[in-house]
């Protein structure tokens, strides 16, 4: 995250004594990735962040793959997913590999615990809902259409407005650091002219007064493919100030400025984020191609070194039939995919699309999580036939 930011009170220089009003010293905590060489921030706590009263393993979270590895296109309907629960503990795993995992949740409660993912950056798409993300770095308000980037190790807690619309969250867990695409940045890290968004579109945390309170405060940490409970003897949001480049941030999909052309533009023009082994793209409302003979619908294609996953954040998508709001399609490496029958012809002469979707392309094969089978449309791979494929029938188990 190449924007320097600071909030609260910090001393004039790093690693010098920063005195409390009573003469004591605030406890420093350096948080960052790639050891001491990557982006980092320096936080100043009222209490040392190391005062742990207890630690225990709560449960395992290793994802179990579907045993059927038949190569075919897949379709999952999140409208059929179980509703409710915790935003951090009740996520439905959908797809995963060694670089990236995709999960879904519709929480109906606010967590009492704080949460930290110690084995992955989290890129969270707020498909529905609004609220505030509480973090050690301050508060980050969020609303529909937001991407929340919560880097590995950042302590946080969701505070949803549960009187508003039911929250719907799509979560990508990245083993590597989520960042802006390299081609959008100059050698100094600044977003260049011509990039589909700028620094003005990035929202950073706002300062809140630190909490100086003793007691038992559980922090649930995801590490070693499990949930671990660490109990601190003080409230963890006790930071009086910080500065650096490592912190949670937000970007709204509606602030992405689509790149269009006379003829169809390939998906890389929609790229929004870069990770290790994957990219994330945003398909937004935009004018169609304006060559008089252009076919706006995408051509059939075989990405021979990547899997393509689309989350449909609206019920409209120019090249697809049989999808709905919240549908997720998985087009794996090894077989071509493209517009459904009639979609290419219907797109000719169209001027505009209202589609909204989040795409993740992984550069290593994805496994389907066994838990996702309960919401799968088993006939999707036949949907390119001229006859409409059968309607979704949930498994009877």
C-alpha positions as CSV (number, residue, x, y, z in Angstrom):
1,X,0.0,0.0,0.0
2,X,2.3,2.8,-1.2
3,X,0.7,5.8,0.6
4,X,2.3,7.0,3.8
5,X,-0.2,7.8,6.5
6,X,-0.2,8.8,10.1
7,X,-2.9,9.1,12.8
8,X,-2.9,10.1,16.5
9,X,0.2,11.1,18.4
10,X,3.7,9.8,17.6
11,X,7.2,11.0,18.7
12,X,9.5,13.1,16.5
13,X,11.8,10.1,15.6
14,X,11.3,6.4,15.5
15,X,12.5,4.2,18.3
16,X,13.1,6.9,20.8
17,X,11.3,7.1,24.2
18,X,7.7,8.3,23.8
19,X,6.5,9.2,27.3
20,X,3.1,8.7,28.8
21,X,1.6,11.5,31.0
22,X,2.7,9.5,34.0
23,X,6.3,9.3,32.8
24,X,6.1,5.7,31.5
25,X,6.9,4.7,27.9
26,X,4.4,3.7,25.3
27,X,5.0,0.3,23.8
28,X,6.1,0.2,20.2
29,X,4.9,-2.5,17.8
30,X,6.2,-2.7,14.2
31,X,3.8,-4.5,11.9
32,X,4.7,-5.3,8.4
33,X,5.3,-8.0,5.7
34,X,8.5,-9.5,4.3
35,X,10.4,-9.3,7.5
36,X,11.8,-5.8,7.9
37,X,12.0,-5.1,4.2
38,X,8.3,-4.8,3.0
39,X,5.7,-2.1,3.9
40,X,5.2,-1.6,7.6
41,X,3.7,0.6,10.2
42,X,4.9,1.5,13.7
43,X,2.1,1.5,16.4
44,X,2.3,3.0,19.9
45,X,0.3,1.1,22.6
46,X,-0.7,2.1,26.1
47,X,0.0,-1.5,27.1
48,X,2.4,-4.0,25.6
49,X,0.7,-6.1,22.9
50,X,2.4,-9.2,24.3
51,X,0.5,-9.6,27.7
52,X,-1.3,-12.9,27.0
53,X,-3.2,-14.5,29.8
54,X,-4.1,-17.7,27.9
55,X,-3.9,-19.5,24.6
56,X,-5.8,-22.4,23.2
57,X,-6.8,-24.1,19.9
58,X,-10.5,-23.8,19.2
59,X,-11.1,-25.6,15.9
60,X,-9.6,-26.7,12.6
61,X,-10.3,-24.7,9.4
62,X,-8.4,-26.7,6.7
63,X,-10.5,-26.8,3.5
64,X,-11.7,-30.1,2.2
65,X,-11.9,-30.6,-1.5
66,X,-14.7,-32.2,-3.6
67,X,-13.6,-35.7,-4.3
68,X,-15.0,-35.5,-7.9
69,X,-12.3,-33.9,-10.0
70,X,-14.1,-34.3,-13.4
71,X,-13.1,-31.3,-15.5
72,X,-16.2,-29.2,-16.1
73,X,-17.6,-25.6,-15.6
74,X,-19.2,-25.0,-12.2
75,X,-21.9,-22.7,-11.0
76,X,-22.7,-21.9,-7.3
77,X,-25.8,-20.0,-6.1
78,X,-25.0,-18.1,-2.9
79,X,-28.7,-17.3,-2.4
80,X,-29.0,-21.0,-1.3
81,X,-26.2,-20.6,1.3
82,X,-26.9,-20.8,5.0
83,X,-27.7,-17.4,6.5
84,X,-26.5,-15.9,9.7
85,X,-23.7,-16.3,12.1
86,X,-20.4,-14.6,12.5
87,X,-18.6,-12.7,9.7
88,X,-15.3,-14.4,10.7
89,X,-16.3,-17.8,12.0
90,X,-19.2,-18.9,9.7
91,X,-17.7,-18.5,6.3
92,X,-18.6,-21.0,3.6
93,X,-15.5,-22.1,1.7
94,X,-16.0,-22.3,-2.1
95,X,-12.8,-22.6,-4.0
96,X,-9.1,-22.7,-3.0
97,X,-5.5,-23.6,-3.9
98,X,-2.1,-22.8,-2.5
99,X,-2.3,-19.1,-3.3
100,X,-5.9,-18.0,-2.9
101,X,-9.2,-19.1,-1.2
102,X,-12.7,-17.8,-1.9
103,X,-15.4,-17.8,0.8
104,X,-18.9,-16.4,1.4
105,X,-20.9,-15.4,4.4
106,X,-24.1,-13.5,5.3
107,X,-23.6,-12.6,9.0
108,X,-26.5,-11.6,11.3
109,X,-24.5,-10.8,14.4
110,X,-21.7,-8.6,15.5
111,X,-18.7,-10.4,16.9
112,X,-17.8,-10.0,20.6
113,X,-14.2,-11.1,19.8
114,X,-11.5,-9.4,17.7
115,X,-10.1,-11.3,14.8
116,X,-6.7,-11.6,13.1
117,X,-5.9,-13.7,10.0
118,X,-2.2,-14.6,10.5
119,X,-1.9,-16.8,7.4
120,X,-3.5,-14.6,4.7
121,X,-4.3,-11.1,3.5
122,X,-8.0,-10.7,3.2
123,X,-9.7,-9.0,0.3
124,X,-13.4,-8.6,1.3
125,X,-16.1,-7.5,-1.2
126,X,-19.1,-6.0,0.5
127,X,-21.9,-7.1,-1.8
128,X,-24.6,-5.9,0.6
129,X,-24.6,-4.2,3.9
130,X,-22.8,-1.4,5.7
131,X,-21.0,-0.7,9.0
132,X,-17.6,0.1,10.5
133,X,-14.4,-2.0,10.7
134,X,-12.8,-1.5,14.0
135,X,-9.0,-1.9,13.9
136,X,-5.8,-1.1,15.8
137,X,-5.3,1.6,13.2
138,X,-8.6,3.4,13.7
139,X,-12.1,3.0,12.2
140,X,-12.8,2.3,8.6
141,X,-16.5,2.8,7.6
142,X,-17.7,0.5,4.7
143,X,-20.8,0.1,2.6
144,X,-22.1,-1.7,-0.5
145,X,-19.6,-2.1,-3.3
146,X,-16.6,-1.7,-1.1
147,X,-13.4,-3.8,-1.3
148,X,-11.8,-4.0,2.1
149,X,-8.1,-4.8,2.1
150,X,-7.1,-6.2,5.5
151,X,-3.5,-7.3,5.3
152,X,-2.2,-10.3,7.2
153,X,-1.9,-9.8,10.9
154,X,-4.2,-6.8,11.2
155,X,-6.5,-7.0,14.2
156,X,-10.1,-6.1,13.4
157,X,-13.7,-6.4,14.3
158,X,-16.8,-5.9,12.1
159,X,-19.6,-3.6,13.4
160,X,-22.5,-4.1,11.0
161,X,-25.6,-1.9,10.8
162,X,-27.9,-4.8,11.4
163,X,-31.0,-2.6,10.9
164,X,-30.0,-2.0,7.3
165,X,-29.8,-4.6,4.5
166,X,-28.6,-8.1,5.3
167,X,-24.8,-8.2,4.9
168,X,-23.4,-10.3,2.1
169,X,-19.6,-10.7,2.0
170,X,-17.3,-12.4,-0.5
171,X,-13.8,-13.1,1.0
172,X,-10.6,-13.8,-0.8
173,X,-7.8,-15.1,1.4
174,X,-4.4,-14.4,-0.2
175,X,-1.2,-16.1,0.9
176,X,0.7,-13.1,-0.7
177,X,0.4,-9.4,-0.3
178,X,-2.6,-7.8,-2.0
179,X,-1.5,-4.7,-3.9
180,X,-2.2,-2.3,-6.8
181,X,-1.2,-3.8,-10.2
182,X,2.4,-2.9,-11.0
183,X,1.6,-1.5,-14.4
184,X,-0.6,1.2,-12.7
185,X,2.3,2.5,-10.7
186,X,5.4,4.6,-11.6
187,X,8.8,3.9,-10.2
188,X,8.0,5.9,-7.1
189,X,4.8,3.9,-6.3
190,X,2.3,6.7,-7.4
191,X,-0.7,5.7,-9.4
192,X,-0.1,6.9,-13.0
193,X,-2.3,9.0,-15.2
194,X,-4.4,6.5,-17.2
195,X,-4.9,4.1,-14.3
196,X,-8.6,3.2,-13.7
197,X,-8.5,4.8,-10.2
198,X,-6.3,7.2,-8.2
199,X,-5.1,7.8,-4.7
200,X,-8.2,10.0,-4.1
201,X,-10.4,6.9,-4.4
202,X,-8.6,5.0,-1.6
203,X,-10.1,5.4,1.9
204,X,-7.9,5.0,4.9
205,X,-8.8,4.6,8.6
206,X,-9.9,7.6,10.8
207,X,-8.5,8.1,14.3
208,X,-10.5,7.1,17.4
209,X,-9.4,7.6,21.0
210,X,-7.6,4.6,22.5
211,X,-9.3,2.4,25.0
212,X,-7.4,2.0,28.3
213,X,-9.2,-0.9,29.9
214,X,-8.0,-4.0,31.8
215,X,-9.8,-7.4,31.7
216,X,-10.1,-10.5,29.6
217,X,-10.2,-9.7,25.9
218,X,-10.3,-12.6,23.4
219,X,-8.6,-12.4,20.0
220,X,-9.3,-15.2,17.6
221,X,-6.3,-15.8,15.3
222,X,-6.4,-17.9,12.2
223,X,-3.1,-19.6,11.9
224,X,-1.9,-23.2,11.0
225,X,-5.3,-23.8,9.3
226,X,-7.2,-23.3,12.6
227,X,-8.8,-20.8,14.9
228,X,-6.8,-20.0,18.0
229,X,-8.0,-18.0,21.0
230,X,-5.5,-15.6,22.5
231,X,-6.8,-13.8,25.7
232,X,-5.1,-10.4,26.4
233,X,-5.2,-8.7,29.8
234,X,-6.2,-5.4,28.2
235,X,-8.4,-4.0,25.4
236,X,-6.4,-4.3,22.2
237,X,-7.6,-1.0,20.7
238,X,-5.2,0.9,22.9
239,X,-3.1,2.6,20.1
240,X,-2.4,6.3,20.7
241,X,-0.9,6.8,17.3
242,X,0.9,5.2,14.4
243,X,2.6,5.9,11.0
244,X,3.6,3.9,8.0
245,X,2.4,2.2,4.9
246,X,0.8,-1.0,6.3
247,X,-2.8,-0.6,7.3
248,X,-6.3,-1.6,6.2
249,X,-7.9,0.4,3.4
250,X,-11.0,0.5,1.3
251,X,-11.9,1.1,-2.4
252,X,-15.4,1.1,-3.8
253,X,-16.1,-0.7,-7.1
254,X,-18.1,2.2,-8.3
255,X,-14.9,4.3,-8.2
256,X,-13.3,2.1,-10.8
257,X,-13.2,3.8,-14.2
258,X,-13.7,1.3,-17.0
259,X,-11.5,1.4,-20.1
260,X,-13.5,1.0,-23.3
261,X,-12.5,0.8,-27.0
262,X,-13.9,0.6,-30.5
263,X,-13.9,-3.2,-30.2
264,X,-14.0,-5.6,-27.3
265,X,-11.4,-5.1,-24.6
266,X,-9.9,-8.1,-22.9
267,X,-10.3,-8.7,-19.1
268,X,-6.9,-7.3,-18.1
269,X,-8.3,-3.8,-18.6
270,X,-10.6,-4.5,-15.7
271,X,-7.8,-5.5,-13.3
272,X,-8.2,-3.9,-9.9
273,X,-5.8,-5.8,-7.6
274,X,-2.7,-8.0,-7.9
275,X,-1.7,-10.9,-5.7
276,X,0.7,-13.7,-5.7
277,X,-0.7,-16.3,-8.1
278,X,-4.0,-14.4,-8.9
279,X,-5.5,-11.1,-10.0
280,X,-8.9,-9.5,-9.2
281,X,-10.9,-7.6,-11.8
282,X,-14.0,-5.3,-11.6
283,X,-16.7,-5.4,-14.3
284,X,-18.6,-2.2,-14.0
285,X,-21.4,-0.3,-15.9
286,X,-19.8,1.1,-19.0
287,X,-20.4,2.1,-22.7
288,X,-20.1,-0.8,-25.1
289,X,-17.6,-0.9,-27.9
290,X,-18.4,1.7,-30.6
291,X,-17.1,0.2,-33.8
292,X,-20.2,-0.2,-36.1
293,X,-19.5,-3.9,-36.5
294,X,-18.3,-4.6,-32.9
295,X,-19.5,-7.6,-31.0
296,X,-19.4,-6.4,-27.3
297,X,-19.9,-9.9,-25.9
298,X,-16.5,-11.6,-25.2
299,X,-15.2,-14.1,-27.7
300,X,-14.8,-17.7,-26.7
301,X,-11.4,-18.2,-25.0
302,X,-9.2,-20.7,-23.4
303,X,-6.9,-19.4,-20.7
304,X,-4.5,-22.2,-20.7
305,X,-2.7,-21.3,-17.5
306,X,-5.5,-19.9,-15.3
307,X,-8.9,-20.6,-13.8
308,X,-11.6,-17.9,-14.0
309,X,-14.1,-17.2,-11.3
310,X,-16.9,-14.6,-11.4
311,X,-19.0,-13.3,-8.6
312,X,-22.1,-11.6,-10.1
313,X,-22.9,-8.6,-8.0
314,X,-26.0,-7.9,-10.1
315,X,-28.4,-10.1,-12.0
316,X,-27.2,-8.6,-15.4
317,X,-24.2,-9.9,-17.3
318,X,-24.0,-9.6,-21.0
319,X,-22.6,-13.0,-21.9
320,X,-24.4,-15.2,-19.4
321,X,-27.8,-16.9,-19.2
322,X,-29.2,-18.6,-16.1
323,X,-27.3,-16.6,-13.5
324,X,-28.7,-14.5,-10.7
325,X,-27.5,-11.9,-8.2
326,X,-24.9,-13.8,-6.1
327,X,-24.1,-16.5,-8.6
328,X,-20.5,-17.6,-8.8
329,X,-19.1,-19.3,-11.9
330,X,-15.9,-21.3,-12.1
331,X,-14.4,-21.8,-15.6
332,X,-11.3,-24.0,-15.1
333,X,-8.2,-24.3,-17.2
334,X,-8.5,-27.0,-19.8
335,X,-11.8,-26.2,-21.5
336,X,-12.9,-23.1,-23.4
337,X,-15.7,-20.9,-22.3
338,X,-17.5,-17.9,-23.8
339,X,-20.9,-16.3,-24.3
340,X,-24.0,-18.4,-24.0
341,X,-26.0,-19.1,-27.1
342,X,-27.6,-15.9,-28.6
343,X,-25.6,-13.6,-26.3
344,X,-23.0,-12.5,-28.9
345,X,-25.7,-11.8,-31.5
346,X,-27.9,-9.9,-28.9
347,X,-25.0,-7.7,-27.9
348,X,-24.4,-6.3,-31.4
349,X,-25.7,-2.7,-31.5
350,X,-26.1,-2.4,-27.8
351,X,-24.8,0.8,-26.3
352,X,-24.4,0.2,-22.6
353,X,-24.2,-2.5,-19.9
354,X,-25.3,-2.3,-16.2
355,X,-23.4,-5.4,-15.2
356,X,-21.4,-5.5,-12.0
357,X,-19.2,-8.4,-11.2
358,X,-16.0,-9.3,-9.4
359,X,-13.6,-11.7,-11.2
360,X,-10.7,-13.6,-9.8
361,X,-8.2,-15.4,-12.1
362,X,-5.9,-17.8,-10.4
363,X,-2.7,-19.0,-12.1
364,X,-2.8,-22.4,-10.5
365,X,-5.8,-24.8,-10.6
366,X,-8.5,-24.2,-8.1
367,X,-10.2,-27.0,-6.0
368,X,-13.9,-26.9,-5.3
369,X,-14.6,-27.1,-1.6
370,X,-16.8,-30.0,-0.5
371,X,-18.9,-27.5,1.5
372,X,-19.8,-25.7,-1.7
373,X,-21.6,-28.7,-3.3
374,X,-24.8,-28.0,-1.4
375,X,-25.3,-24.8,-3.4
376,X,-24.1,-26.0,-6.8
377,X,-26.2,-26.0,-10.1
378,X,-25.1,-29.4,-11.3
379,X,-26.2,-28.8,-15.0
380,X,-24.3,-25.6,-15.6
381,X,-21.6,-27.3,-17.8
382,X,-24.4,-28.1,-20.3
383,X,-25.7,-24.5,-20.5
384,X,-23.9,-23.8,-23.8
385,X,-26.3,-26.2,-25.6
386,X,-29.0,-24.5,-27.5
387,X,-31.7,-25.7,-25.1
388,X,-31.9,-24.0,-21.7
389,X,-30.2,-26.2,-19.1
390,X,-32.2,-27.6,-16.3
391,X,-33.1,-25.5,-13.3
392,X,-31.1,-25.8,-10.1
393,X,-32.2,-28.7,-7.9
394,X,-30.5,-28.8,-4.5
395,X,-29.0,-32.1,-3.5
396,X,-31.3,-34.3,-1.4
397,X,-28.3,-35.7,0.5
